Amino acid sequence: MDSATADLHSKYQKLATEYSKLRAQIPILKKAVIEEQSKEAHLKDEVKEKDQTIRKSEQEIESLSFRNAQLSKRVTLLQRELEEMVNRSRRGKKALPESASLSTGSALENNVLGEELHSKIEENAQLHKKLYSIEQEHKKTIMELQDKISILEHNSSQHNSVMTQMQNKQKALVDKLQQDKAMLEVKLHQQEKEAHQAKLQASISEEQVRNIHNDYSSSLQDANRIIQEKLPFNDTNSPHLLMLNIPAYNRAQQLRVQELVQQLAVFLKEFVSTLSSFYTYMEQRCQLYPVDGSTEHTSIVNKRLCCYLRDNSRQLKPIESALRFFADGVKDDAMTTMESSSGLQEFAEKFHLYTVYQQKLLPYQLLSLEEENAVPTCSRSLQFQNKALHSAMTHLVAALSRVDSWLCLIGQQSIQSCDNPRENQFRILEQMTTAVTSLHECIKEVSQQYNSKVHLEHQLPTVSERLKSTNSCLLSSVISLVTCTGKVSVHMQRHID
């Protein structure tokens, strides 16, 4: 019930986190839209200024056209006057000398008028050129401003559509979050109601247990009184005296125990060798990915992880040596029991040291996976696979810890201060077999996740051949670990009796 409440709480926290992320993106989008609107307003002001400039140019063109028309009229008038004067001069050649002097003065005047006419014609040509250049520049300016206006209108429409989509998306998300919140509140209310009912049931059960305990206490007191009065000699209450009992010797059973222990030693040797190879290949992978250590600096997490991985043989070799020493001590001329197997205690201690070593490795392995997810080339599917491998590694360490707990309990049977009765030994072996089977399933899960991860990584264009080769070797060692733990699990299940 508490786990369900925690699960609901975690889901609500995830939804709240996603909502806060989207809320954090709203000011950024608003700021971008405001900046685009300010740019658009600025460009509109520029367009207005250009329109004013265009209107001024048009007014100048109109005034120049008006002036040009006046000059054209003036030139036409002057040409007419010139023609009249020329005609007069031709008719006046037969007149008196006084009229000759007058015609000379008129000719001079005609020359002056011709020069003035020539200058006006040149001025008119310059005005035409200037008018043409102004018109071309005006057309070019209008086209540029129209292009800018069309681009700005397109950008503005895009920003408005993006803003509308984000608002609709956020509105839908808010509605969904509110619905989820309402559903979670209803579920929480139901869970609280169930918890209250469970507490009532627990209180009733406690009362029943208390009554049963009182009944059995009185029965036990009566039985103890009868034993003390009726049995004059009974040393079963003393564990020290019970340890003096000599177990019956069965040679066939002892040979079978010797064979089973030797087979377990062979399996463990294979397991230790394969596990050492797995750590070695993992160290090589950390030096190649997410960055190549030969060309770039490796992160602090991967450096520390590589340092611990190189220390694997110092943790694994004592386990193999301890079990080999215990197996060599199992002879066919003496009965082997848990109480007489002192080598099991040393083997359990070495295995516990290895479990502590693996627990120390786990945080660095998880941080290394998180660094791989932060690489830009890491796809979304690969990130999801890394999270799955993250969970599988955590389950593996938990299963290894359960095996260590039951193995330590088995090793304590050879200590005189151990208060576990002999009747519980079979139950302990059953739990040990279950823990080994669970370890085998966890390693199989890690193998599956590594296989999927390597398949996705090899599809990336940036993966080198060295990394592909290392991944293949790493995957091969994980598969060997699955095979080896499977052999141990089957061996213990078949021969647990």
C-alpha positions as CSV (number, residue, x, y, z in Angstrom):
1,M,0.0,0.0,0.0
2,D,2.8,2.4,0.9
3,S,4.5,1.5,-2.4
4,A,1.4,2.3,-4.4
5,T,1.1,5.6,-2.6
6,A,4.7,6.3,-3.3
7,D,4.2,5.4,-7.0
8,L,1.3,7.7,-7.3
9,H,3.3,10.5,-5.6
10,S,6.2,9.9,-8.0
11,K,3.9,10.1,-11.0
12,Y,2.4,13.3,-9.7
13,Q,5.9,14.7,-9.2
14,K,6.8,13.8,-12.8
15,L,3.7,15.5,-14.1
16,A,4.4,18.6,-12.0
17,T,8.0,18.6,-13.3
18,E,6.9,18.4,-17.0
19,Y,4.4,21.2,-16.3
20,S,7.0,23.4,-14.7
21,K,9.3,22.8,-17.7
22,L,6.6,23.9,-20.1
23,R,5.8,26.9,-18.0
24,A,9.4,27.8,-18.1
25,Q,9.4,27.7,-21.9
26,I,6.4,30.2,-22.1
27,P,8.4,33.4,-21.1
28,I,11.1,32.5,-23.7
29,L,8.5,32.1,-26.5
30,K,6.8,35.3,-25.4
31,K,10.1,37.2,-25.3
32,A,10.9,35.9,-28.9
33,V,7.5,37.0,-30.1
34,I,7.9,40.4,-28.5
35,E,11.3,40.8,-30.1
36,E,9.9,39.9,-33.5
37,Q,7.0,42.4,-33.0
38,S,9.4,45.1,-32.0
39,K,11.5,44.3,-35.1
40,E,8.3,44.4,-37.2
41,A,7.3,47.8,-35.7
42,H,10.8,49.1,-36.4
43,L,10.7,48.0,-40.0
44,K,7.2,49.5,-40.4
45,D,8.6,52.8,-39.2
46,E,11.4,52.4,-41.7
47,V,8.7,51.7,-44.4
48,K,6.9,54.9,-43.4
49,E,10.1,56.9,-43.6
50,K,10.8,55.4,-47.0
51,D,7.2,56.3,-48.1
52,Q,7.8,59.9,-47.0
53,T,11.0,59.9,-49.0
54,I,9.2,58.5,-52.0
55,R,6.5,61.2,-51.7
56,K,9.1,63.9,-51.5
57,S,10.8,62.4,-54.6
58,E,7.4,62.3,-56.4
59,Q,6.8,66.0,-55.5
60,E,10.3,66.9,-56.8
61,I,9.5,64.9,-60.0
62,E,6.2,66.8,-60.4
63,S,7.9,70.1,-59.8
64,L,10.7,69.2,-62.3
65,S,8.1,68.0,-64.8
66,F,6.3,71.3,-64.4
67,R,9.5,73.2,-64.8
68,N,10.4,71.1,-67.8
69,A,7.1,71.9,-69.4
70,Q,7.6,75.7,-68.8
71,L,11.1,75.4,-70.3
72,S,9.7,73.6,-73.3
73,K,7.2,76.3,-73.9
74,R,9.9,78.9,-73.5
75,V,12.1,77.1,-76.0
76,T,9.2,76.9,-78.5
77,L,8.5,80.6,-78.0
78,L,12.1,81.5,-78.5
79,Q,12.3,79.3,-81.7
80,R,9.3,81.1,-83.1
81,E,10.8,84.5,-82.3
82,L,14.1,83.4,-83.9
83,E,12.3,82.3,-87.0
84,E,10.5,85.6,-87.2
85,M,13.7,87.5,-86.8
86,V,15.4,85.5,-89.5
87,N,12.6,86.2,-91.8
88,R,12.7,89.9,-91.0
89,S,16.4,90.0,-91.6
90,R,16.0,88.5,-95.0
91,R,13.4,91.1,-96.0
92,G,15.3,93.9,-94.5
93,K,18.5,93.4,-96.7
94,K,17.1,95.7,-99.4
95,A,16.3,98.5,-96.9
96,L,18.3,101.7,-96.0
97,P,21.8,101.7,-94.4
98,E,20.1,102.7,-91.2
99,S,18.0,99.5,-91.4
100,A,21.2,97.5,-92.0
101,S,22.6,98.7,-88.7
102,L,19.4,97.7,-87.0
103,S,19.5,94.2,-88.5
104,T,23.1,93.8,-87.2
105,G,21.8,94.5,-83.7
106,S,19.0,92.1,-84.1
107,A,21.5,89.4,-85.3
108,L,23.5,89.9,-82.1
109,E,20.4,89.6,-80.1
110,N,19.5,86.4,-82.0
111,N,22.9,84.9,-81.2
112,V,22.4,85.7,-77.5
113,L,19.0,84.1,-77.7
114,G,20.5,81.0,-79.4
115,E,23.1,80.6,-76.7
116,E,20.4,80.9,-74.1
117,L,18.3,78.3,-76.0
118,H,21.3,75.9,-76.2
119,S,21.9,76.3,-72.4
120,K,18.2,75.7,-71.7
121,I,18.3,72.6,-73.9
122,E,21.3,71.2,-72.0
123,E,19.6,71.9,-68.7
124,N,16.5,70.2,-69.9
125,A,18.5,67.1,-70.9
126,Q,20.2,67.0,-67.5
127,L,16.9,67.3,-65.8
128,H,15.6,64.4,-67.9
129,K,18.6,62.2,-66.8
130,K,18.1,63.2,-63.2
131,L,14.4,62.4,-63.4
132,Y,15.2,59.0,-64.9
133,S,17.7,58.1,-62.2
134,I,15.3,59.2,-59.5
135,E,12.6,57.1,-61.0
136,Q,14.8,54.0,-61.2
137,E,16.0,54.5,-57.6
138,H,12.4,54.9,-56.5
139,K,11.4,51.7,-58.1
140,K,14.4,49.8,-56.6
141,T,13.6,51.1,-53.1
142,I,9.9,50.2,-53.5
143,M,10.8,46.6,-54.5
144,E,13.3,46.2,-51.6
145,L,10.8,47.5,-49.1
146,Q,8.1,45.2,-50.5
147,D,10.4,42.2,-50.2
148,K,11.2,43.1,-46.6
149,I,7.6,43.5,-45.8
150,S,6.7,40.1,-47.3
151,I,9.6,38.4,-45.3
152,L,8.5,40.1,-42.1
153,E,4.9,39.2,-42.7
154,H,5.9,35.6,-43.3
155,N,8.1,35.5,-40.1
156,S,5.3,37.1,-38.1
157,S,2.8,34.5,-39.3
158,Q,5.2,31.7,-38.4
159,H,5.8,33.1,-34.9
160,N,2.1,33.6,-34.4
161,S,1.4,30.0,-35.5
162,V,4.1,28.6,-33.2
163,M,2.8,30.7,-30.3
164,T,-0.7,29.4,-31.0
165,Q,0.4,25.8,-31.2
166,M,2.4,26.2,-27.9
167,Q,-0.5,27.8,-26.2
168,N,-2.9,25.0,-27.4
169,K,-0.4,22.4,-26.3
170,Q,0.2,23.9,-22.9
171,K,-3.6,24.3,-22.5
172,A,-4.1,20.6,-23.3
173,L,-1.2,19.7,-21.0
174,V,-2.7,21.8,-18.2
175,D,-6.1,20.1,-18.7
176,K,-4.4,16.7,-18.7
177,L,-2.4,17.5,-15.5
178,Q,-5.6,18.7,-13.8
179,Q,-7.4,15.5,-14.7
180,D,-4.4,13.4,-13.6
181,K,-4.3,15.4,-10.4
182,A,-8.0,14.8,-9.8
183,M,-7.5,11.0,-10.5
184,L,-4.5,10.9,-8.2
185,E,-6.4,12.6,-5.4
186,V,-9.3,10.1,-5.8
187,K,-6.7,7.2,-5.7
188,L,-5.0,8.8,-2.7
189,H,-8.3,9.0,-0.9
190,Q,-9.0,5.4,-1.7
191,Q,-5.5,4.4,-0.5
192,E,-6.0,6.3,2.7
193,K,-9.3,4.6,3.2
194,E,-7.7,1.2,2.6
195,A,-4.8,2.0,4.9
196,H,-7.2,2.9,7.6
197,Q,-9.0,-0.4,7.1
198,A,-5.7,-2.2,7.1
199,K,-4.7,-0.6,10.4
200,L,-8.0,-1.7,11.9
201,Q,-7.4,-5.2,10.6
202,A,-3.8,-5.1,11.9
203,S,-5.0,-4.1,15.4
204,I,-7.5,-6.9,15.4
205,S,-4.7,-9.4,14.3
206,E,-2.4,-8.1,17.0
207,E,-5.1,-8.7,19.6
208,Q,-5.6,-12.2,18.2
209,V,-1.8,-12.9,18.2
210,R,-1.6,-11.6,21.8
211,N,-4.4,-14.0,22.9
212,I,-2.7,-16.9,21.1
213,H,0.6,-16.0,22.7
214,N,-1.0,-16.0,26.1
215,D,-2.6,-19.4,25.4
216,Y,0.7,-20.9,24.2
217,S,2.7,-19.4,27.0
218,S,0.4,-21.1,29.6
219,S,0.7,-24.4,27.6
220,L,4.5,-24.0,27.5
221,Q,4.7,-23.4,31.2
222,D,2.6,-26.6,31.8
223,A,4.9,-28.6,29.4
224,N,8.0,-27.3,31.1
225,R,6.6,-28.2,34.5
226,I,5.8,-31.7,33.3
227,I,9.3,-32.2,31.7
228,Q,11.0,-31.0,34.9
229,E,8.9,-33.3,37.1
230,K,8.7,-36.4,34.9
231,L,12.1,-36.5,33.0
232,P,15.1,-36.8,35.3
233,F,17.7,-36.4,32.5
234,N,17.4,-34.2,29.4
235,D,20.3,-32.3,27.9
236,T,18.6,-31.1,24.7
237,N,18.2,-27.6,26.0
238,S,22.0,-27.1,26.0
239,P,23.4,-26.4,22.4
240,H,27.0,-27.1,23.7
241,L,26.0,-30.6,24.7
242,L,24.1,-31.2,21.4
243,M,27.3,-30.4,19.5
244,L,29.0,-33.3,21.2
245,N,26.7,-35.8,19.3
246,I,28.7,-37.7,16.7
247,P,27.0,-37.7,13.3
248,A,26.5,-41.0,11.6
249,Y,29.1,-41.7,8.8
250,N,27.8,-42.6,5.4
251,R,30.6,-43.1,2.8
252,A,28.3,-43.0,-0.3
253,Q,26.8,-39.7,0.9
254,Q,30.3,-38.3,1.7
255,L,31.5,-39.2,-1.8
256,R,28.5,-37.5,-3.3
257,V,29.2,-34.4,-1.2
258,Q,32.8,-34.4,-2.3
259,E,31.8,-34.6,-6.0
260,L,29.3,-31.8,-5.7
261,V,31.7,-29.5,-3.9
262,Q,34.4,-30.2,-6.6
263,Q,31.9,-29.5,-9.3
264,L,30.9,-26.2,-7.6
265,A,34.6,-25.3,-7.4
266,V,34.9,-25.8,-11.2
267,F,31.8,-23.7,-11.9
268,L,33.1,-20.9,-9.6
269,K,36.5,-20.9,-11.3
270,E,34.8,-20.4,-14.6
271,F,32.5,-17.7,-13.1
272,V,35.5,-15.8,-11.7
273,S,37.4,-16.0,-15.0
274,T,34.5,-14.8,-17.0
275,L,33.7,-12.0,-14.5
276,S,37.3,-10.8,-14.6
277,S,37.1,-10.7,-18.5
278,F,33.8,-8.7,-18.2
279,Y,35.4,-6.1,-15.9
280,T,38.5,-5.9,-18.3
281,Y,36.3,-5.3,-21.3
282,M,34.2,-2.8,-19.4
283,E,37.4,-0.9,-18.5
284,Q,38.4,-0.8,-22.2
285,R,34.9,0.5,-23.2
286,C,35.1,3.3,-20.6
287,Q,38.4,4.4,-22.3
288,L,36.7,4.5,-25.7
289,Y,33.2,5.8,-25.0
290,P,31.6,8.4,-24.7
291,V,35.0,10.0,-25.5
292,D,38.2,8.3,-26.9
293,G,40.8,8.5,-24.2
294,S,43.6,8.5,-26.8
295,T,42.5,11.8,-28.3
296,E,40.4,13.5,-25.6
297,H,40.4,13.7,-21.8
298,T,38.3,11.1,-20.1
299,S,35.8,12.3,-17.5
300,I,36.6,12.0,-13.8
301,V,33.8,9.4,-13.3
302,N,35.2,7.1,-16.0
303,K,38.8,7.5,-14.7
304,R,37.7,6.5,-11.2
305,L,35.6,3.6,-12.7
306,C,38.6,2.4,-14.7
307,C,40.8,2.5,-11.6
308,Y,38.3,0.3,-9.7
309,L,37.8,-2.1,-12.6
310,R,41.6,-2.7,-12.9
311,D,41.4,-3.9,-9.3
312,N,39.0,-6.7,-10.1
313,S,41.5,-9.6,-9.9
314,R,42.5,-8.6,-6.3
315,Q,38.8,-9.1,-5.3
316,L,38.0,-12.2,-7.4
317,K,41.1,-14.4,-7.0
318,P,40.6,-14.8,-3.2
319,I,37.1,-16.2,-3.8
320,E,38.4,-18.9,-6.1
321,S,41.2,-19.7,-3.7
322,A,39.0,-19.9,-0.6
323,L,36.5,-22.3,-2.3
324,R,39.3,-24.4,-3.7
325,F,40.8,-24.7,-0.2
326,F,37.4,-25.8,1.1
327,A,37.0,-28.3,-1.7
328,D,40.4,-29.8,-1.1
329,G,39.5,-30.2,2.6
330,V,36.5,-32.3,1.8
331,K,37.7,-36.0,2.1
332,D,36.0,-39.3,1.8
333,D,37.2,-40.6,5.1
334,A,35.3,-38.1,7.3
335,M,31.7,-36.9,7.4
336,T,31.3,-33.3,6.1
337,T,28.7,-31.1,7.8
338,M,28.1,-27.4,8.0
339,E,29.3,-27.4,11.6
340,S,32.6,-29.1,10.6
341,S,33.2,-27.0,7.4
342,S,35.4,-24.2,8.8
343,G,36.5,-23.3,5.2
344,L,33.0,-22.0,4.4
345,Q,33.4,-19.1,6.8
346,E,36.5,-17.9,4.9
347,F,34.8,-18.3,1.5
348,A,31.8,-16.3,2.8
349,E,34.1,-13.5,4.0
350,K,35.9,-13.3,0.6
351,F,32.6,-13.3,-1.2
352,H,31.3,-10.5,1.1
353,L,34.4,-8.4,0.2
354,Y,33.6,-8.9,-3.5
355,T,30.0,-7.8,-2.9
356,V,31.2,-4.7,-1.2
357,Y,33.5,-4.0,-4.2
358,Q,30.6,-4.4,-6.6
359,Q,28.4,-2.1,-4.5
360,K,31.3,0.5,-4.7
361,L,31.4,0.1,-8.5
362,L,27.6,0.5,-9.0
363,P,27.4,4.3,-8.5
364,Y,30.2,4.9,-11.0
365,Q,28.7,2.6,-13.5
366,L,25.3,4.4,-13.2
367,L,27.0,7.8,-13.6
368,S,28.9,6.6,-16.6
369,L,25.6,5.6,-18.2
370,E,24.2,9.1,-17.4
371,E,27.3,10.6,-19.1
372,E,26.5,8.5,-22.2
373,N,23.0,9.9,-22.3
374,A,24.4,13.4,-22.2
375,V,26.3,12.9,-25.5
376,P,24.7,14.9,-28.4
377,T,24.9,11.8,-30.7
378,C,22.9,9.6,-28.2
379,S,19.5,9.0,-29.7
380,R,16.3,8.9,-27.7
381,S,16.0,5.1,-28.1
382,L,19.6,4.6,-26.9
383,Q,18.8,6.9,-23.9
384,F,15.8,4.7,-23.0
385,Q,18.0,1.6,-23.4
386,N,20.6,3.1,-21.1
387,K,17.9,3.7,-18.4
388,A,16.8,0.1,-18.8
389,L,20.4,-1.1,-18.3
390,H,20.7,1.3,-15.3
391,S,17.7,-0.5,-13.7
392,A,19.1,-4.0,-14.6
393,M,22.5,-3.2,-13.0
394,T,20.7,-2.1,-9.8
395,H,18.7,-5.3,-9.7
396,L,21.9,-7.3,-10.2
397,V,23.7,-5.8,-7.2
398,A,20.6,-6.3,-5.1
399,A,20.5,-10.0,-6.1
400,L,24.3,-10.3,-5.3
401,S,23.7,-8.9,-1.9
402,R,21.0,-11.5,-1.2
403,V,23.4,-14.3,-2.2
404,D,26.0,-12.7,0.1
405,S,23.5,-12.6,3.1
406,W,22.6,-16.3,2.8
407,L,26.2,-17.3,2.2
408,C,27.3,-15.5,5.4
409,L,24.6,-17.3,7.3
410,I,25.8,-20.7,5.9
411,G,29.4,-19.8,6.9
412,Q,28.4,-18.9,10.4
413,Q,27.2,-22.5,11.0
414,S,30.8,-23.6,11.6
415,I,31.1,-21.1,14.5
416,Q,30.4,-22.4,18.0
417,S,28.6,-19.2,19.0
418,C,26.1,-19.6,16.2
419,D,22.6,-20.2,17.6
420,N,20.9,-21.5,14.4
421,P,19.4,-25.0,15.0
422,R,20.4,-27.8,12.7
423,E,16.8,-28.1,11.6
424,N,17.0,-24.8,9.8
425,Q,20.0,-25.7,7.6
426,F,17.8,-27.2,4.8
427,R,15.7,-24.0,4.8
428,I,18.8,-21.9,4.5
429,L,20.1,-24.0,1.6
430,E,16.7,-23.5,-0.1
431,Q,16.9,-19.8,0.3
432,M,20.5,-19.8,-1.0
433,T,19.4,-21.7,-4.1
434,T,16.6,-19.2,-4.7
435,A,19.0,-16.3,-4.3
436,V,21.4,-17.9,-6.9
437,T,18.5,-18.4,-9.3
438,S,17.5,-14.8,-8.9
439,L,21.1,-13.8,-9.5
440,H,21.1,-15.8,-12.7
441,E,17.8,-14.1,-13.9
442,C,19.3,-10.6,-13.1
443,I,22.5,-11.4,-15.1
444,K,20.3,-12.7,-18.0
445,E,18.4,-9.3,-17.9
446,V,21.7,-7.4,-18.0
447,S,22.7,-9.5,-21.0
448,Q,19.5,-8.7,-22.8
449,Q,19.8,-5.0,-22.1
450,Y,23.5,-5.0,-23.2
451,N,22.6,-6.8,-26.4
452,S,20.0,-4.1,-27.3
453,K,22.3,-1.3,-26.3
454,V,25.2,-2.6,-28.4
455,H,22.8,-3.0,-31.4
456,L,21.7,0.6,-31.1
457,E,25.2,1.9,-30.6
458,H,26.5,0.2,-33.7
459,Q,24.0,2.0,-35.8
460,L,25.5,5.4,-34.8
461,P,27.8,6.9,-37.5
462,T,30.4,8.0,-34.9
463,V,31.1,4.6,-33.4
464,S,34.7,3.4,-34.1
465,E,35.7,-0.2,-35.0
466,R,37.6,-0.5,-31.7
467,L,34.5,0.3,-29.8
468,K,32.5,-2.2,-31.9
469,S,35.1,-4.9,-31.2
470,T,35.1,-4.1,-27.5
471,N,31.3,-4.2,-27.3
472,S,31.3,-7.6,-29.0
473,C,33.8,-9.0,-26.4
474,L,31.9,-7.4,-23.5
475,L,28.6,-8.9,-24.8
476,S,30.3,-12.3,-25.2
477,S,31.5,-12.2,-21.6
478,V,28.0,-11.3,-20.3
479,I,26.6,-14.3,-22.2
480,S,29.2,-16.5,-20.6
481,L,28.2,-15.2,-17.2
482,V,24.6,-16.2,-17.9
483,T,25.7,-19.7,-18.9
484,C,27.9,-20.1,-15.9
485,T,25.3,-18.9,-13.3
486,G,22.7,-21.1,-15.0
487,K,24.9,-24.1,-14.5
488,V,25.3,-23.3,-10.8
489,S,21.6,-22.6,-10.3
490,V,20.6,-26.0,-12.0
491,H,23.4,-27.8,-10.0
492,M,22.1,-26.5,-6.7
493,Q,18.4,-27.1,-7.5
494,R,19.1,-30.8,-8.5
495,H,21.3,-31.6,-5.5
496,I,19.8,-29.5,-2.7
497,D,18.9,-32.6,-0.7
